Amino acid sequence: MEQKVIPIVAAAPTRERKRRHPKGRRVDPAALAEVRALLGDAPRRRDLLIEHLHRINDRYGQLGTRHLAALAQELGMAQAEVFEVASFYHHFDVVRDDDRSESGVAPLTVRVCTSLSCEIAGAPSLLARLQEILGPDVRVLEAPCMGRCEQAPVAMVGQNPVSCASPEAVRSAVENGQTRELPGSYTDYATYLAQGGYRLLRECVHGQRDVESVISALEDSGLRGLGGAGFPAGRKWRAVRAEPGPRLMAVNIDEGEPGTFKDRYYLERDPHRHLEGLLIAAWAIGAQTVYVYLRDEYPGCRAILEKELQRLRDDPPVSPLPAIELRRGAGAYICGEESAMIESIEGKRGMPRLRPPYVAQVGLFGRPTLEHNFETLYWVRDILERGSDWFASHGRRGRKGLRSFSVSGRVRKPGVHLAPAGITIQELIDEYCDGMQEGHEFYAYLPGGASGGILPASMNDIPLDFDTLQPYGCFIGSAAVMVLSKHDSAIGAARNLMRFFRDESCGQCTPCRVGTAKALELISKPHWDLALLRDLSAVMRDASICGLGQAAPNPVDCVIKYFPHELGLQEESR
């Protein structure tokens, strides 16, 4: 059988030059030297990517692409991976450059909070005025909630918050170079020890208390997660402890929910009460390392924690202490969600994970992880020293425990108010906030921050606690209460909140990414397409990956249900 022979012909010469360097941006030797100098002896680990980005951004006021390329080489990562993380977070200013010149941002940035409490306190006019009076060397931006709602309106000059901000106060801070927050007085390590601090931790570590009795006390107290989810704390400890080691722990102080500032309030005053609760929890579950994730909007708190953690390491109350790593957020509301926070701690974009598996089973670096809100741990010492009955004895209308309500808006006395679980909004305003501001009549309230819905003043007798607001399409969440008067409108509040959700969606899932933008478009019109809004709400609730997309329709649904008069409609039956 004859076979056809196919001759091999030598290829003709081509004009293509052999590539001397890999494709992509070449690393500038000067930029590499600058990055290495900034990082110093810091480990070149991938999970420290965001910390390293902060160092560069703090030093140069921006993230030039030459520095990003250099950092990628230093960490052994792809440049695209470094760029996508840097561009994900609001507080990183990524600028494009070349090898000869570098265009950048203004030397100083002033951010004006435009979340709901600040908006009704005059933030829009403040923003407009600052854009007029501050010079070309100052960039003025609007920003989401900064966790200082009781001080509205708030502006951040660099990393210095200006409370109850006026154009004159902000300009003065700019002109005087006041760009760093100076921590106020607080209970430091020595004072805390003198007041009996860490005695409980020593009792646990030295065998005077056993793990079972500690966990049982938390279970009996009824303490629940105070970050918003409300999962029973003792049950969470028990579940993580049952998982095979090594185990880890993560503390969430990224309270980005508009209207929430309780964690900042306690941290600025008594950091070691939280740290002792943290160390007891780590002992109970056998955690080797604890990661504390603090939002970037709290620079004063960061300074306090850095100082007091170092004092703990220098003079530990027990030995050995677990390793405690402080991680800095970078301006992403979504990182308040536990799995998104874990992704961020690992040096990635803060994008929620699909579940199961749950964080208690597969969390940080694939290990079982105890994730807790700051305030939950803050109460551990009191519960164990005073007894579970003490905590459970507080409450009204059959509810148990204490709640730290972050109250802002049209009340005389905004702030953090420690009140019994089950208190009503009317009681909270009258007994703790000294009533409404002069000239303002109670009109509506948000019981649980931006995502917790909106209720009218006529529904002022609902107990404020976990599981009591769900029948009304609302929830308490982190107990961030915003009070509106007849000078405000529910429609205006819903537009403000939906704009926030649109901007803060991580973009991972279509129902949330597209749904928040579409909902804002629909409610910005003079006449609402109610049928389309209801369909959109159902899709977002059913198909979004995490709570942001699932809860984002709450304000809109509440306006339709409880404020139909603002839409020119008859009131719906409740």
C-alpha positions as CSV (number, residue, x, y, z in Angstrom):
1,M,0.0,0.0,0.0
2,E,1.4,3.3,-1.1
3,Q,1.5,6.1,1.6
4,K,1.6,9.7,0.7
5,V,4.7,11.5,1.8
6,I,4.3,15.0,3.1
7,P,7.6,16.9,2.8
8,I,8.8,19.1,5.6
9,V,9.6,22.5,4.4
10,A,11.8,24.9,6.3
11,A,10.1,27.9,7.6
12,A,10.9,31.2,5.9
13,P,12.7,33.8,7.9
14,T,10.3,36.2,9.8
15,R,10.8,39.8,11.0
16,E,9.5,38.9,14.5
17,R,12.0,39.6,17.2
18,K,12.6,37.2,20.0
19,R,11.0,38.6,23.2
20,R,13.6,39.5,25.8
21,H,11.2,40.2,28.6
22,P,7.8,38.6,29.6
23,K,4.7,40.3,28.5
24,G,3.2,42.9,30.9
25,R,4.4,46.0,32.6
26,R,8.2,45.9,33.3
27,V,9.3,46.6,36.8
28,D,11.0,49.9,37.3
29,P,14.1,49.4,39.4
30,A,13.6,52.7,41.3
31,A,10.0,51.7,42.1
32,L,11.1,48.3,43.3
33,A,13.7,49.9,45.6
34,E,11.1,52.3,47.0
35,V,8.7,49.4,47.7
36,R,11.4,47.3,49.4
37,A,12.3,50.3,51.6
38,L,8.7,50.8,52.6
39,L,8.1,47.1,53.4
40,G,11.4,46.8,55.3
41,D,11.5,43.6,57.3
42,A,7.7,42.9,56.9
43,P,7.0,39.3,55.7
44,R,6.4,39.0,51.9
45,R,3.2,37.0,52.4
46,R,0.3,37.1,50.1
47,D,-2.2,37.6,52.9
48,L,-0.4,40.9,53.8
49,L,-1.1,42.4,50.4
50,I,-3.6,44.9,51.6
51,E,-1.4,46.0,54.5
52,H,1.4,46.6,52.0
53,L,-0.9,48.5,49.7
54,H,-1.7,50.8,52.7
55,R,2.0,51.5,53.3
56,I,2.4,52.6,49.7
57,N,-0.8,54.6,49.6
58,D,0.0,56.3,52.9
59,R,3.5,57.2,51.8
60,Y,2.7,58.5,48.3
61,G,-1.0,59.4,48.6
62,Q,-1.8,57.1,45.8
63,L,-1.0,53.7,44.2
64,G,0.9,54.3,41.0
65,T,1.0,51.4,38.5
66,R,4.9,51.3,38.7
67,H,4.6,50.7,42.5
68,L,1.9,48.0,42.0
69,A,4.1,46.2,39.5
70,A,7.0,46.4,41.9
71,L,4.9,45.1,44.7
72,A,3.7,42.2,42.6
73,Q,7.2,41.1,41.9
74,E,8.2,41.5,45.5
75,L,5.3,39.2,46.6
76,G,5.7,36.8,43.7
77,M,2.2,37.6,42.5
78,A,0.7,38.4,39.1
79,Q,0.4,42.1,38.4
80,A,-3.3,41.7,37.4
81,E,-4.0,40.1,40.8
82,V,-2.5,43.0,42.7
83,F,-4.3,45.5,40.5
84,E,-7.7,43.9,41.0
85,V,-7.3,43.9,44.8
86,A,-6.1,47.5,44.9
87,S,-8.9,48.8,42.6
88,F,-11.6,47.0,44.7
89,Y,-11.3,49.1,47.8
90,H,-12.5,52.7,48.0
91,H,-9.6,54.1,50.0
92,F,-6.9,53.1,47.5
93,D,-6.2,55.7,44.8
94,V,-4.9,53.7,41.8
95,V,-3.3,56.0,39.1
96,R,-1.8,55.1,35.8
97,D,1.7,56.2,35.0
98,D,4.6,55.5,32.7
99,D,8.3,55.4,33.2
100,R,8.8,59.1,32.6
101,S,6.1,60.9,34.4
102,E,3.4,60.3,36.9
103,S,0.0,61.9,37.1
104,G,-1.6,61.7,40.5
105,V,-4.2,62.9,42.8
106,A,-4.2,66.0,45.0
107,P,-1.9,65.8,48.0
108,L,-4.8,65.9,50.5
109,T,-8.2,64.3,50.3
110,V,-11.2,65.6,52.3
111,R,-14.1,63.1,52.5
112,V,-17.6,64.3,53.4
113,C,-20.0,61.6,54.7
114,T,-23.3,61.7,52.7
115,S,-25.1,58.8,54.5
116,L,-28.5,59.4,55.8
117,S,-27.8,60.9,59.2
118,C,-25.2,63.3,57.7
119,E,-27.4,64.1,54.8
120,I,-30.3,65.3,56.9
121,A,-27.8,67.3,59.0
122,G,-26.6,69.3,56.0
123,A,-23.9,67.2,54.4
124,P,-24.9,68.1,50.7
125,S,-24.5,71.8,51.3
126,L,-21.2,71.2,53.2
127,L,-19.9,69.1,50.3
128,A,-20.7,71.8,47.8
129,R,-19.2,74.6,49.9
130,L,-16.0,72.7,50.5
131,Q,-15.6,72.1,46.8
132,E,-15.8,75.9,46.3
133,I,-13.5,77.1,49.1
134,L,-10.7,74.5,49.2
135,G,-7.8,75.0,46.8
136,P,-6.5,72.8,44.0
137,D,-4.2,70.9,46.4
138,V,-7.3,69.4,48.2
139,R,-9.5,66.8,46.7
140,V,-13.1,66.8,48.1
141,L,-15.1,63.6,47.7
142,E,-18.4,62.3,49.1
143,A,-18.0,59.2,51.1
144,P,-20.3,56.6,52.7
145,C,-20.9,56.3,56.4
146,M,-17.9,56.9,58.6
147,G,-19.3,55.5,61.8
148,R,-19.7,58.9,63.5
149,C,-23.5,59.4,62.9
150,E,-24.0,61.0,66.3
151,Q,-21.6,63.8,65.2
152,A,-23.3,64.5,61.9
153,P,-22.3,66.0,59.6
154,V,-18.8,64.6,59.5
155,A,-15.8,65.3,57.2
156,M,-12.5,63.4,57.2
157,V,-9.5,65.6,56.5
158,G,-6.9,63.0,55.6
159,Q,-7.3,60.7,58.5
160,N,-8.6,63.3,60.9
161,P,-12.4,63.3,61.5
162,V,-14.1,66.7,61.9
163,S,-17.3,66.3,64.0
164,C,-20.3,68.5,63.5
165,A,-18.4,69.9,60.5
166,S,-18.8,73.3,59.2
167,P,-16.9,74.8,56.1
168,E,-14.9,76.9,58.4
169,A,-13.8,74.1,60.7
170,V,-12.8,71.9,57.8
171,R,-10.8,74.7,56.2
172,S,-9.1,75.4,59.5
173,A,-8.0,71.7,59.8
174,V,-6.7,71.8,56.2
175,E,-4.8,75.0,56.7
176,N,-3.3,73.9,60.0
177,G,-2.2,70.5,58.7
178,Q,-4.5,68.6,61.1
179,T,-4.7,65.4,59.1
180,R,-4.2,62.8,61.9
181,E,-6.7,61.8,64.5
182,L,-5.3,62.0,68.1
183,P,-6.9,59.4,70.4
184,G,-8.7,60.8,73.5
185,S,-8.4,59.5,77.0
186,Y,-9.2,55.8,77.6
187,T,-8.6,53.0,80.0
188,D,-5.0,51.8,79.2
189,Y,-3.3,48.6,80.1
190,A,-2.0,49.6,83.5
191,T,-5.3,51.1,84.6
192,Y,-7.2,48.1,83.4
193,L,-5.0,45.8,85.4
194,A,-5.4,47.9,88.5
195,Q,-9.2,47.6,88.1
196,G,-9.0,43.8,88.2
197,G,-8.6,43.3,84.5
198,Y,-7.3,40.0,83.1
199,R,-8.0,38.3,86.4
200,L,-10.8,36.3,84.7
201,L,-8.5,35.3,81.9
202,R,-5.9,34.0,84.4
203,E,-8.6,32.0,86.1
204,C,-9.5,30.4,82.8
205,V,-5.9,29.6,81.7
206,H,-4.8,28.4,85.2
207,G,-7.7,25.9,85.5
208,Q,-9.9,27.8,88.0
209,R,-12.6,27.8,85.3
210,D,-13.1,25.1,82.7
211,V,-14.2,25.5,79.2
212,E,-17.5,23.8,79.6
213,S,-18.6,26.1,82.4
214,V,-17.6,29.2,80.5
215,I,-19.5,28.2,77.3
216,S,-22.5,27.1,79.3
217,A,-22.6,30.5,81.1
218,L,-22.7,32.3,77.7
219,E,-25.4,29.9,76.5
220,D,-27.5,30.5,79.6
221,S,-27.1,34.3,79.4
222,G,-28.7,34.4,76.0
223,L,-25.9,36.5,74.6
224,R,-26.2,36.7,70.8
225,G,-23.9,38.0,68.1
226,L,-24.3,41.8,68.2
227,G,-23.0,42.6,64.8
228,G,-26.3,42.0,63.2
229,A,-26.8,38.3,62.6
230,G,-27.8,37.5,66.2
231,F,-26.4,33.9,66.3
232,P,-26.1,32.6,69.9
233,A,-22.5,33.2,71.1
234,G,-22.1,30.2,73.3
235,R,-23.4,27.9,70.6
236,K,-20.9,29.3,68.1
237,W,-18.0,28.7,70.5
238,R,-19.1,25.1,71.0
239,A,-19.5,24.5,67.3
240,V,-16.0,25.8,66.5
241,R,-14.4,24.0,69.4
242,A,-15.8,20.7,68.0
243,E,-14.0,21.1,64.7
244,P,-10.6,19.6,64.3
245,G,-7.6,21.9,64.9
246,P,-5.8,24.1,64.2
247,R,-8.5,26.7,64.7
248,L,-8.4,30.4,64.1
249,M,-10.4,33.4,65.2
250,A,-11.4,36.6,63.5
251,V,-12.9,39.7,65.1
252,N,-15.0,42.0,63.0
253,I,-14.7,45.7,63.8
254,D,-15.7,46.8,60.3
255,E,-19.0,48.3,61.3
256,G,-19.9,49.9,58.0
257,E,-23.7,49.7,58.4
258,P,-24.9,53.3,58.1
259,G,-26.1,54.5,61.5
260,T,-23.7,52.1,63.5
261,F,-21.0,53.4,65.7
262,K,-21.2,51.4,69.0
263,D,-18.0,49.4,68.4
264,R,-16.0,52.7,67.9
265,Y,-17.6,54.1,71.0
266,Y,-16.5,51.3,73.3
267,L,-13.1,50.8,71.7
268,E,-12.3,54.5,72.2
269,R,-13.0,54.1,75.9
270,D,-12.2,50.6,77.2
271,P,-10.2,48.5,74.6
272,H,-8.9,45.9,77.1
273,R,-12.4,44.8,78.1
274,H,-12.8,43.7,74.5
275,L,-9.3,42.2,74.4
276,E,-9.9,40.2,77.5
277,G,-13.1,38.8,76.0
278,L,-11.1,38.0,72.8
279,L,-8.4,36.1,74.7
280,I,-11.0,34.1,76.7
281,A,-12.7,33.1,73.5
282,A,-9.4,32.1,71.9
283,W,-8.6,30.0,75.0
284,A,-12.0,28.4,74.9
285,I,-11.8,27.2,71.3
286,G,-8.0,26.7,71.2
287,A,-7.3,29.4,68.6
288,Q,-3.6,29.7,67.7
289,T,-4.0,33.1,66.0
290,V,-6.5,35.9,66.2
291,Y,-7.1,38.4,63.4
292,V,-8.7,41.7,64.3
293,Y,-10.2,43.5,61.3
294,L,-10.7,47.2,61.9
295,R,-12.3,49.6,59.4
296,D,-10.0,52.2,58.0
297,E,-12.4,55.0,59.0
298,Y,-11.2,54.6,62.6
299,P,-7.6,55.8,62.6
300,G,-7.8,56.8,66.3
301,C,-8.9,53.3,67.3
302,R,-6.2,51.8,65.2
303,A,-3.6,53.9,67.1
304,I,-5.1,52.7,70.4
305,L,-5.1,49.1,69.4
306,E,-1.5,49.2,68.1
307,K,-0.3,50.7,71.3
308,E,-2.3,48.5,73.7
309,L,-1.6,45.2,71.8
310,Q,2.1,45.9,72.0
311,R,1.8,46.5,75.8
312,L,0.0,43.1,76.0
313,R,2.9,41.4,74.2
314,D,5.5,43.2,76.3
315,D,3.9,42.2,79.6
316,P,1.4,39.4,78.9
317,P,-1.1,38.6,81.7
318,V,-0.8,34.9,80.8
319,S,1.7,32.9,78.9
320,P,1.6,32.0,76.1
321,L,-0.6,34.5,74.4
322,P,-2.1,33.6,71.0
323,A,-0.7,35.7,68.2
324,I,-2.9,38.7,67.5
325,E,-2.7,40.4,64.1
326,L,-4.4,43.7,63.5
327,R,-5.6,44.1,59.9
328,R,-6.7,47.3,58.4
329,G,-9.8,47.6,56.2
330,A,-9.7,49.8,53.1
331,G,-13.2,51.2,52.7
332,A,-15.6,48.4,51.7
333,Y,-19.0,48.0,53.3
334,I,-19.2,44.4,52.1
335,C,-16.3,43.4,54.3
336,G,-18.7,43.6,57.3
337,E,-20.0,40.3,56.0
338,E,-18.1,37.6,57.7
339,S,-16.9,35.6,54.7
340,A,-16.0,38.8,52.7
341,M,-14.0,40.0,55.8
342,I,-12.1,36.7,55.7
343,E,-11.4,37.1,52.0
344,S,-10.0,40.5,52.8
345,I,-7.8,39.2,55.7
346,E,-6.4,36.7,53.2
347,G,-5.3,39.6,51.0
348,K,-8.1,39.3,48.4
349,R,-11.1,41.3,47.2
350,G,-13.8,41.3,49.8
351,M,-16.3,39.1,48.0
352,P,-18.7,36.9,50.0
353,R,-18.3,33.2,49.7
354,L,-21.0,30.7,48.8
355,R,-22.2,28.6,51.8
356,P,-22.0,25.9,52.9
357,P,-19.3,25.3,54.0
358,Y,-19.6,27.8,56.8
359,V,-16.9,29.9,58.4
360,A,-17.0,27.8,61.5
361,Q,-16.0,24.8,59.4
362,V,-13.9,26.3,56.6
363,G,-12.9,29.9,57.4
364,L,-9.6,31.7,57.4
365,F,-7.0,29.9,55.3
366,G,-9.3,26.9,55.1
367,R,-9.3,26.4,58.9
368,P,-12.3,26.3,61.4
369,T,-12.7,29.9,62.4
370,L,-14.6,31.7,65.2
371,E,-15.9,35.0,63.8
372,H,-17.2,37.5,66.3
373,N,-18.4,41.1,66.4
374,F,-16.5,43.4,68.7
375,E,-19.3,44.2,71.1
376,T,-20.2,40.5,71.6
377,L,-16.7,39.9,73.1
378,Y,-17.0,43.2,75.0
379,W,-19.7,41.6,77.3
380,V,-17.9,38.3,78.0
381,R,-16.2,39.5,81.1
382,D,-19.3,41.0,82.7
383,I,-21.3,37.9,82.0
384,L,-18.8,35.5,83.5
385,E,-18.0,37.7,86.5
386,R,-21.6,38.7,87.3
387,G,-23.3,35.5,86.2
388,S,-25.5,34.6,83.2
389,D,-28.6,35.6,85.3
390,W,-27.3,39.2,85.5
391,F,-27.3,39.7,81.7
392,A,-30.5,37.8,81.2
393,S,-32.3,39.7,83.9
394,H,-32.3,42.9,81.7
395,G,-35.0,43.3,79.2
396,R,-38.6,44.3,78.6
397,R,-41.6,42.6,77.2
398,G,-40.2,39.1,77.7
399,R,-36.9,39.9,75.9
400,K,-33.5,39.2,77.6
401,G,-30.3,41.1,77.7
402,L,-28.9,44.6,77.0
403,R,-28.5,46.3,73.7
404,S,-26.2,49.1,72.7
405,F,-28.4,51.3,70.5
406,S,-26.5,53.6,68.1
407,V,-29.0,56.4,67.9
408,S,-28.7,59.3,65.4
409,G,-31.0,61.7,63.5
410,R,-33.5,64.2,64.9
411,V,-33.1,63.5,68.6
412,R,-31.8,65.8,71.2
413,K,-29.2,63.4,72.5
414,P,-27.8,61.1,69.8
415,G,-25.1,58.6,70.8
416,V,-24.7,55.0,72.1
417,H,-27.4,54.2,74.6
418,L,-27.3,51.0,76.6
419,A,-30.9,49.9,77.1
420,P,-32.9,46.8,77.8
421,A,-33.7,44.5,74.9
422,G,-37.3,44.8,73.9
423,I,-37.5,48.6,74.6
424,T,-39.7,50.5,72.0
425,I,-38.5,53.3,69.9
426,Q,-40.8,55.7,71.7
427,E,-39.3,54.7,75.1
428,L,-35.8,55.0,73.6
429,I,-36.4,58.5,72.4
430,D,-38.1,59.7,75.6
431,E,-36.1,57.9,78.3
432,Y,-32.6,57.9,76.7
433,C,-32.5,60.6,74.0
434,D,-34.3,63.5,75.8
435,G,-36.9,63.6,73.1
436,M,-36.9,65.0,69.7
437,Q,-34.9,68.1,68.6
438,E,-36.6,71.5,69.0
439,G,-39.0,72.1,66.1
440,H,-39.0,68.4,65.0
441,E,-41.9,66.0,65.3
442,F,-41.3,62.2,65.2
443,Y,-42.2,60.9,61.8
444,A,-40.3,57.6,61.0
445,Y,-37.4,55.5,62.1
446,L,-34.9,53.0,60.9
447,P,-34.6,50.2,63.5
448,G,-31.5,48.5,62.1
449,G,-29.4,50.8,59.9
450,A,-29.6,51.1,56.1
451,S,-30.7,47.5,55.5
452,G,-33.2,47.2,58.5
453,G,-36.2,48.9,56.8
454,I,-38.2,52.0,57.7
455,L,-41.2,52.2,59.9
456,P,-43.6,55.1,60.6
457,A,-43.9,56.8,64.0
458,S,-47.4,55.3,64.4
459,M,-45.7,51.9,64.8
460,N,-43.8,53.1,67.9
461,D,-44.7,50.2,70.2
462,I,-42.8,47.3,68.6
463,P,-40.2,45.8,70.9
464,L,-36.7,46.4,69.5
465,D,-34.9,43.1,69.5
466,F,-33.9,40.1,67.4
467,D,-36.8,38.4,65.7
468,T,-39.4,41.0,66.8
469,L,-39.3,43.2,63.6
470,Q,-39.3,40.5,60.9
471,P,-43.1,40.3,60.7
472,Y,-43.0,44.0,59.6
473,G,-40.4,43.4,56.9
474,C,-37.6,44.9,59.1
475,F,-34.9,43.7,61.5
476,I,-32.8,45.2,64.2
477,G,-29.4,44.1,62.9
478,S,-26.7,46.0,64.8
479,A,-29.3,48.2,66.6
480,A,-28.5,51.3,64.5
481,V,-31.5,53.5,65.0
482,M,-32.0,56.5,62.8
483,V,-34.8,58.9,63.7
484,L,-36.6,61.0,61.1
485,S,-38.9,64.0,61.6
486,K,-41.6,65.6,59.5
487,H,-38.9,67.6,57.9
488,D,-37.7,64.4,56.2
489,S,-39.3,61.9,53.8
490,A,-39.2,58.2,53.6
491,I,-38.7,58.5,49.8
492,G,-35.7,60.6,50.3
493,A,-34.3,58.1,52.9
494,A,-34.9,55.2,50.5
495,R,-33.1,57.0,47.7
496,N,-30.1,57.7,49.9
497,L,-29.9,54.1,51.1
498,M,-30.3,52.6,47.7
499,R,-27.5,54.8,46.3
500,F,-25.4,53.5,49.1
501,F,-26.2,49.9,48.3
502,R,-25.5,50.5,44.6
503,D,-22.1,51.9,45.3
504,E,-21.2,49.3,47.9
505,S,-22.2,46.1,46.0
506,C,-19.2,44.0,45.4
507,G,-20.5,43.1,41.9
508,Q,-20.0,39.4,42.3
509,C,-23.7,38.4,41.6
510,T,-26.0,39.9,39.0
511,P,-29.1,40.3,41.1
512,C,-27.3,42.6,43.5
513,R,-25.0,44.4,41.1
514,V,-27.7,45.2,38.5
515,G,-30.7,45.1,40.9
516,T,-29.4,47.9,43.2
517,A,-28.7,50.2,40.2
518,K,-32.0,49.4,38.6
519,A,-33.9,50.0,41.9
520,L,-32.2,53.4,42.3
521,E,-33.2,54.3,38.8
522,L,-36.8,53.3,39.3
523,I,-37.2,55.1,42.7
524,S,-35.5,58.3,41.4
525,K,-38.5,58.8,39.0
526,P,-41.5,60.9,40.1
527,H,-43.8,58.0,39.7
528,W,-42.8,54.5,40.9
529,D,-43.5,51.4,38.9
530,L,-44.7,49.3,41.8
531,A,-45.2,46.1,40.0
532,L,-41.7,46.2,38.6
533,L,-40.2,47.1,41.9
534,R,-42.0,44.2,43.6
535,D,-40.6,41.8,41.0
536,L,-37.1,43.2,41.3
537,S,-37.3,43.0,45.1
538,A,-38.3,39.3,44.9
539,V,-35.4,38.5,42.5
540,M,-32.8,40.3,44.7
541,R,-34.0,38.5,47.8
542,D,-34.1,35.1,46.2
543,A,-31.0,35.1,44.1
544,S,-28.4,37.4,45.8
545,I,-25.4,35.6,47.4
546,C,-25.2,37.6,50.6
547,G,-27.2,39.9,52.9
548,L,-26.4,43.1,51.0
549,G,-28.5,42.2,47.9
550,Q,-31.0,40.3,50.0
551,A,-31.7,43.2,52.3
552,A,-31.2,46.1,49.9
553,P,-34.9,46.2,48.9
554,N,-36.1,46.6,52.5
555,P,-36.3,50.5,52.4
556,V,-38.1,50.5,49.1
557,D,-40.6,47.8,50.2
558,C,-41.2,49.7,53.4
559,V,-42.0,53.0,51.6
560,I,-44.5,51.2,49.5
561,K,-46.1,49.5,52.4
562,Y,-46.0,52.1,55.2
563,F,-45.7,55.5,53.4
564,P,-48.0,55.2,50.4
565,H,-49.2,58.8,51.0
566,E,-45.7,59.9,49.9
567,L,-46.3,58.1,46.6
568,G,-49.8,59.5,46.2
569,L,-51.4,56.1,47.0
570,Q,-53.9,54.8,49.5
571,E,-52.4,53.0,52.5
572,E,-51.9,49.3,52.2
573,S,-53.4,46.9,54.8
574,R,-50.7,45.8,57.2
